[in-house]
Amino acid sequence: MASDSSAERHANTISVLTALRTDEGSRLAELAQRTGLSRPTVDSILTELGRLGWVEQREPADAPGGRQAGRPARTYRLDPDAGFVVGVDVGVNLLTAVVADITGTPRHTLTRPISRTTPGTERRTAVQSLVADAVAEFGIEPHDTLALSLGVPGIVDPSGRVTLSTVIPDWTGFHVERHFARWAGVPVTAANDANMATLAEHWIGAARLVDDVVYVLAGRRTSAGIIVDGKLHTGRHGAAGEIGSIPDLYFSTEELLATPGRDPDSPDAIGSVFRAAQAGDAQAAALVEEFYRRLARVVEFLVKSFDPDMVVLGGGVSRAGRPLRDGVERHLDRPVFNTTPLVLSELGPEAVALGALRSALQLAVRHSPLLAALVTPPLRVPTRPVPGGLR
């Protein structure tokens, strides 16, 4: 195999990994037949993958009575536990970590509430504790993972530093990537939470295979993520989609839906107003209708600015379901020619963490390109780190 070119060897290894990904165990001859490669080539590649810990070799079981007709063949299988990545949603009131194996399959999710008034340093410690406990489920520590990615409610510049966060002010100026890379000792990337959610929706959600997308993250605040020609558009400073910075479009969902007797800090404060409206509460219904009107103005601005193929309504408010979509559509002032579909997120509030997971997988692939053959659905791996923006 010494005569193989590097590109040819890489392509052959991807063929073997792809074949291994589809079953629970194959013999050498089966892999050679499936890939069209020679047995010596497949055997050499399996040996290398075994050294990496990506492939397990299983010795054949003894036949009944301990007698064999000829030498039985050992089998090989992909070991998904050979590596893990972590995606984190650093929410204002809730922290979420999702751990996936080398195939990109989410294996464990851990969430913890956190007070919005938690000081910045304590919030960092809480995130570190969350990540450590999440990966401990697999008997490893953060430094054993392949990559870590965080979705942050703030404008994040291309270097991974929060340049502005109005909802976590203590993190303004905080270099997320540098801090967590030093702590974990693995590659780290950070981006604005709306952008992370947009990546997830484009990867495995409602916007799959759609090239031009606007994702509206509607929760306690409203911001947006934008995909143009299949690529996330963050702008020069990572601030694209910062709808809340436009005075005429800004509104606080919490303040808008505030009603007597409801705790605004409750994780379900907003959801309870939507449920009350659906149950016939006239005051709640009026507040929710005004929310639809305000959100429709945001959507209208984005549609007229980018003319996307699709608008996805996501975030915590997307739990309201069809009434949310219909309510926004009711107040949307569309040009006669505009038929852009307005759809609900398929990932809901989990989109940010899943987008961070996707980003962590991308980062792991940059450091070990062969991993791309294992991830399903496939990743579009950018040639440079994805910068961030704000939720």
C-alpha positions as CSV (number, residue, x, y, z in Angstrom):
1,M,0.0,0.0,0.0
2,A,3.0,2.3,0.1
3,S,2.5,3.1,-3.6
4,D,-1.0,4.4,-3.0
5,S,-1.3,8.2,-3.3
6,S,-2.5,10.1,-0.3
7,A,-5.7,11.1,-2.1
8,E,-6.4,7.5,-3.2
9,R,-5.8,6.2,0.3
10,H,-8.1,8.8,1.7
11,A,-10.9,7.9,-0.8
12,N,-10.4,4.2,-0.1
13,T,-10.6,4.8,3.7
14,I,-13.8,6.7,3.2
15,S,-15.3,3.9,1.2
16,V,-14.5,1.4,4.0
17,L,-15.9,3.7,6.7
18,T,-19.1,4.3,4.7
19,A,-19.5,0.5,4.3
20,L,-19.0,0.0,8.1
21,R,-21.5,2.7,9.0
22,T,-24.4,0.8,7.5
23,D,-24.2,-2.5,9.5
24,E,-23.4,-4.1,12.8
25,G,-20.5,-6.2,11.6
26,S,-18.9,-7.4,8.4
27,R,-16.3,-9.8,7.4
28,L,-13.2,-8.7,5.4
29,A,-14.5,-10.4,2.2
30,E,-17.8,-8.7,2.5
31,L,-16.2,-5.3,2.9
32,A,-14.0,-5.9,0.0
33,Q,-17.0,-6.8,-2.2
34,R,-19.0,-3.9,-1.0
35,T,-16.3,-1.3,-1.6
36,G,-14.8,-2.8,-4.7
37,L,-11.3,-2.7,-3.1
38,S,-8.9,-5.6,-2.8
39,R,-8.8,-7.6,0.4
40,P,-5.2,-6.5,1.2
41,T,-6.2,-2.8,0.8
42,V,-9.3,-3.3,3.1
43,D,-7.2,-5.2,5.6
44,S,-4.6,-2.5,5.8
45,I,-7.2,0.2,6.2
46,L,-9.0,-1.8,8.9
47,T,-5.7,-2.1,10.8
48,E,-5.2,1.7,10.7
49,L,-8.8,2.3,11.8
50,G,-8.3,-0.2,14.6
51,R,-5.3,1.7,15.8
52,L,-7.4,4.9,15.9
53,G,-10.0,3.0,17.9
54,W,-12.7,3.6,15.3
55,V,-13.2,0.0,14.4
56,E,-13.7,-3.1,16.7
57,Q,-12.5,-6.5,15.6
58,R,-14.6,-9.4,16.8
59,E,-13.2,-12.9,16.9
60,P,-15.6,-15.6,15.7
61,A,-17.6,-17.6,18.2
62,D,-16.9,-21.3,18.5
63,A,-19.2,-23.6,16.6
64,P,-21.5,-25.9,18.6
65,G,-19.4,-28.8,20.0
66,G,-16.2,-26.8,19.5
67,R,-15.6,-28.1,16.0
68,Q,-15.2,-25.8,13.0
69,A,-15.4,-26.5,9.3
70,G,-12.4,-24.4,8.2
71,R,-11.1,-21.2,9.7
72,P,-14.0,-18.8,10.6
73,A,-13.6,-15.2,9.6
74,R,-13.5,-12.4,12.2
75,T,-15.9,-9.5,11.8
76,Y,-15.4,-5.7,12.0
77,R,-17.7,-3.1,13.2
78,L,-17.6,0.7,13.6
79,D,-17.3,1.8,17.2
80,P,-19.4,4.9,17.6
81,D,-18.1,5.4,21.1
82,A,-14.6,6.1,19.7
83,G,-15.2,9.8,20.1
84,F,-17.8,12.3,21.3
85,V,-18.6,16.0,20.6
86,V,-20.6,18.4,22.7
87,G,-23.0,21.2,21.8
88,V,-24.2,23.6,24.4
89,D,-27.0,26.2,24.5
90,V,-26.1,28.9,27.0
91,G,-29.6,30.2,27.6
92,V,-30.6,33.0,29.9
93,N,-32.7,30.7,32.1
94,L,-31.7,27.3,31.0
95,L,-28.4,25.5,30.1
96,T,-28.5,22.5,27.7
97,A,-25.7,20.2,26.6
98,V,-26.1,17.5,23.9
99,V,-23.5,14.8,23.5
100,A,-23.1,13.0,20.2
101,D,-20.9,10.1,19.0
102,I,-18.6,10.1,16.0
103,T,-21.6,9.3,13.7
104,G,-23.3,12.5,14.8
105,T,-26.0,10.6,16.7
106,P,-27.2,12.5,19.8
107,R,-26.6,10.1,22.7
108,H,-27.3,12.2,25.8
109,T,-29.0,15.5,26.7
110,L,-28.6,17.3,30.0
111,T,-30.4,20.5,31.0
112,R,-30.2,22.7,34.1
113,P,-32.1,25.8,35.1
114,I,-30.1,28.9,35.9
115,S,-31.1,32.3,37.1
116,R,-30.9,35.2,34.7
117,T,-29.1,37.2,37.4
118,T,-26.3,34.6,37.8
119,P,-23.0,36.5,37.6
120,G,-20.9,35.9,34.5
121,T,-18.2,34.0,36.3
122,E,-20.7,31.7,38.0
123,R,-22.4,31.1,34.7
124,R,-19.1,30.0,33.2
125,T,-18.6,27.6,36.0
126,A,-22.2,26.3,35.6
127,V,-21.6,25.6,31.9
128,Q,-18.3,23.8,32.7
129,S,-20.1,21.6,35.3
130,L,-22.9,20.9,32.9
131,V,-20.5,19.7,30.2
132,A,-18.4,17.6,32.6
133,D,-21.5,15.9,33.9
134,A,-22.9,15.3,30.4
135,V,-19.8,13.5,29.1
136,A,-19.3,11.6,32.4
137,E,-22.3,9.6,31.2
138,F,-19.9,7.9,28.9
139,G,-17.0,7.6,31.4
140,I,-15.0,10.4,29.9
141,E,-13.9,13.9,30.8
142,P,-14.2,17.1,28.7
143,H,-10.5,16.8,27.6
144,D,-11.4,13.4,26.1
145,T,-13.9,14.8,23.6
146,L,-13.2,15.7,20.0
147,A,-14.7,19.2,20.1
148,L,-17.0,21.5,22.0
149,S,-19.3,24.2,20.6
150,L,-21.4,26.8,22.4
151,G,-24.4,28.9,21.3
152,V,-24.4,32.2,23.1
153,P,-27.0,34.9,23.5
154,G,-24.9,37.8,22.2
155,I,-23.0,39.1,19.2
156,V,-19.9,36.9,18.8
157,D,-17.1,38.0,16.6
158,P,-15.1,35.7,14.3
159,S,-12.5,35.1,17.0
160,G,-15.2,33.7,19.4
161,R,-15.4,36.8,21.6
162,V,-18.8,38.2,22.8
163,T,-18.8,41.8,21.7
164,L,-22.2,42.5,23.1
165,S,-24.8,40.6,25.1
166,T,-27.8,42.6,26.4
167,V,-29.3,39.6,28.2
168,I,-26.0,38.4,29.8
169,P,-24.2,41.7,30.2
170,D,-21.4,40.1,32.2
171,W,-20.4,38.2,29.1
172,T,-19.8,41.2,27.0
173,G,-16.1,41.2,26.2
174,F,-15.8,37.6,27.3
175,H,-13.7,35.4,24.9
176,V,-15.8,32.3,24.9
177,E,-13.7,30.1,22.6
178,R,-10.4,31.0,24.4
179,H,-11.7,30.4,27.9
180,F,-13.4,27.0,27.2
181,A,-10.6,25.8,25.0
182,R,-8.2,26.4,27.9
183,W,-10.6,24.7,30.3
184,A,-11.4,21.6,28.2
185,G,-8.2,21.3,26.2
186,V,-10.0,20.5,23.0
187,P,-11.0,22.6,19.9
188,V,-13.8,25.0,20.7
189,T,-16.1,27.2,18.7
190,A,-18.8,29.7,19.7
191,A,-21.5,31.5,17.8
192,N,-24.6,33.5,18.3
193,D,-27.5,31.2,19.4
194,A,-29.8,32.3,16.6
195,N,-27.2,31.4,14.1
196,M,-26.7,28.0,15.8
197,A,-30.4,27.3,15.6
198,T,-30.4,28.3,11.9
199,L,-27.6,25.8,11.2
200,A,-29.6,23.0,13.0
201,E,-32.8,23.7,11.1
202,H,-30.9,23.7,7.8
203,W,-29.1,20.4,8.7
204,I,-31.9,18.3,10.2
205,G,-35.0,20.5,10.5
206,A,-37.6,22.3,8.4
207,A,-35.1,24.0,6.1
208,R,-33.3,20.9,4.9
209,L,-32.1,21.3,1.3
210,V,-33.3,24.9,1.2
211,D,-30.6,27.3,0.0
212,D,-32.0,30.7,1.1
213,V,-33.5,30.7,4.6
214,V,-34.5,33.1,7.3
215,Y,-34.8,31.6,10.8
216,V,-36.6,33.7,13.4
217,L,-35.7,32.8,16.9
218,A,-38.7,33.9,18.9
219,G,-38.6,33.4,22.7
220,R,-38.0,35.9,25.5
221,R,-36.4,38.0,22.8
222,T,-36.4,37.9,19.0
223,S,-33.5,37.7,16.6
224,A,-32.7,35.9,13.3
225,G,-30.3,33.7,11.5
226,I,-29.8,34.0,7.7
227,I,-28.6,31.4,5.2
228,V,-27.8,32.6,1.7
229,D,-26.8,30.1,-1.1
230,G,-26.6,27.4,1.5
231,K,-24.2,29.2,3.8
232,L,-24.7,31.0,7.1
233,H,-24.5,34.8,6.6
234,T,-23.3,36.5,9.8
235,G,-21.9,39.7,8.4
236,R,-18.5,41.3,9.0
237,H,-18.9,41.7,12.7
238,G,-21.2,38.7,13.4
239,A,-24.2,41.0,13.9
240,A,-26.4,40.0,10.9
241,G,-29.9,39.2,12.1
242,E,-29.8,41.5,15.1
243,I,-33.4,42.6,14.7
244,G,-33.6,43.8,18.3
245,S,-31.1,46.6,17.6
246,I,-33.7,48.2,15.2
247,P,-35.8,50.4,17.5
248,D,-39.0,50.2,15.3
249,L,-38.8,46.4,15.4
250,Y,-37.7,45.8,19.0
251,F,-40.0,44.4,21.6
252,S,-39.6,42.4,24.7
253,T,-41.8,39.2,24.6
254,E,-41.8,39.1,28.4
255,E,-43.0,42.6,28.8
256,L,-45.5,42.3,26.0
257,L,-47.1,39.2,27.5
258,A,-46.9,40.2,31.1
259,T,-50.0,39.6,33.1
260,P,-50.8,40.0,36.8
261,G,-50.0,36.9,38.9
262,R,-47.5,35.4,36.4
263,D,-43.8,35.1,37.4
264,P,-41.8,36.5,34.5
265,D,-38.8,34.4,35.6
266,S,-40.7,31.2,35.4
267,P,-39.5,28.9,32.6
268,D,-43.1,28.6,31.5
269,A,-44.1,32.2,31.9
270,I,-44.6,32.8,28.1
271,G,-46.1,29.4,27.4
272,S,-48.8,29.9,30.1
273,V,-50.1,33.0,28.4
274,F,-50.4,31.2,25.0
275,R,-52.3,28.3,26.8
276,A,-54.6,30.8,28.5
277,A,-55.3,32.5,25.2
278,Q,-56.2,29.2,23.6
279,A,-58.5,28.4,26.6
280,G,-60.5,31.5,26.0
281,D,-58.9,34.1,28.3
282,A,-59.7,37.4,26.6
283,Q,-56.9,39.4,28.1
284,A,-54.3,36.7,27.2
285,A,-55.8,36.4,23.7
286,A,-55.4,40.2,23.2
287,L,-51.8,40.1,24.4
288,V,-50.9,37.1,22.1
289,E,-52.5,38.8,19.1
290,E,-50.4,41.8,19.7
291,F,-47.4,39.5,19.9
292,Y,-48.3,38.0,16.5
293,R,-48.6,41.5,15.1
294,R,-45.2,42.6,16.3
295,L,-43.5,39.3,15.2
296,A,-45.2,39.7,11.8
297,R,-43.4,43.1,11.4
298,V,-40.1,41.4,12.0
299,V,-40.9,38.6,9.5
300,E,-42.1,41.2,6.9
301,F,-38.8,43.2,7.3
302,L,-36.7,40.1,6.8
303,V,-38.7,38.8,3.9
304,K,-38.6,42.1,2.0
305,S,-34.8,42.4,2.8
306,F,-33.7,39.0,1.8
307,D,-36.6,37.5,-0.3
308,P,-35.7,34.0,1.0
309,D,-37.1,30.6,-0.1
310,M,-38.5,29.9,3.4
311,V,-39.0,31.6,6.7
312,V,-38.8,29.3,9.8
313,L,-40.4,30.3,13.1
314,G,-38.4,28.8,15.9
315,G,-37.4,29.3,19.5
316,G,-39.5,28.6,22.7
317,V,-42.6,30.3,21.3
318,S,-42.7,27.7,18.5
319,R,-44.2,25.3,21.0
320,A,-47.5,27.2,20.4
321,G,-47.7,25.3,17.1
322,R,-50.1,26.1,14.2
323,P,-51.7,29.1,16.0
324,L,-48.4,30.9,16.0
325,R,-47.9,30.4,12.3
326,D,-51.5,31.4,11.5
327,G,-51.3,34.4,13.8
328,V,-48.2,35.8,12.2
329,E,-49.5,35.1,8.7
330,R,-52.7,36.9,9.6
331,H,-50.7,40.2,10.2
332,L,-48.1,39.7,7.5
333,D,-48.3,42.4,4.8
334,R,-47.0,40.5,1.7
335,P,-46.3,41.9,-1.7
336,V,-48.7,40.4,-4.3
337,F,-45.9,38.4,-5.8
338,N,-44.5,37.0,-2.6
339,T,-45.3,33.4,-1.8
340,T,-42.5,32.6,0.6
341,P,-43.7,29.8,2.9
342,L,-43.8,30.5,6.6
343,V,-43.2,27.3,8.5
344,L,-42.8,26.1,12.1
345,S,-39.4,24.8,13.3
346,E,-39.2,21.1,13.5
347,L,-36.6,21.3,16.3
348,G,-38.3,23.8,18.7
349,P,-36.3,25.0,21.7
350,E,-33.7,22.3,21.1
351,A,-32.5,23.9,17.9
352,V,-29.7,26.0,19.5
353,A,-28.1,23.0,21.2
354,L,-28.4,20.9,18.1
355,G,-26.9,23.6,16.0
356,A,-24.0,23.8,18.4
357,L,-23.7,20.0,18.1
358,R,-23.5,20.4,14.3
359,S,-20.8,23.1,14.7
360,A,-18.8,20.8,17.0
361,L,-19.0,18.0,14.5
362,Q,-17.8,20.4,11.8
363,L,-14.9,21.4,14.0
364,A,-14.0,17.7,14.7
365,V,-14.1,17.0,10.9
366,R,-11.7,19.9,10.2
367,H,-9.2,18.2,12.6
368,S,-9.9,14.7,11.3
369,P,-11.5,14.9,7.8
370,L,-12.3,11.1,7.7
371,L,-15.0,11.7,10.3
372,A,-17.1,13.3,7.5
373,A,-17.8,9.8,6.1
374,L,-19.5,8.8,9.4
375,V,-21.8,11.7,10.1
376,T,-25.5,11.4,9.0
377,P,-27.0,13.6,7.6
378,P,-23.8,14.7,5.9
379,L,-22.2,18.0,7.0
380,R,-21.3,20.9,4.7
381,V,-17.9,21.7,6.1
382,P,-16.8,25.3,5.7
383,T,-13.2,26.2,4.9
384,R,-13.0,28.6,7.8
385,P,-14.7,28.8,11.3
386,V,-18.3,30.0,11.3
387,P,-18.5,33.4,13.1
388,G,-21.4,34.2,15.4
389,G,-24.1,36.9,16.2
390,L,-27.2,37.2,19.1
391,R,-30.5,35.6,20.5
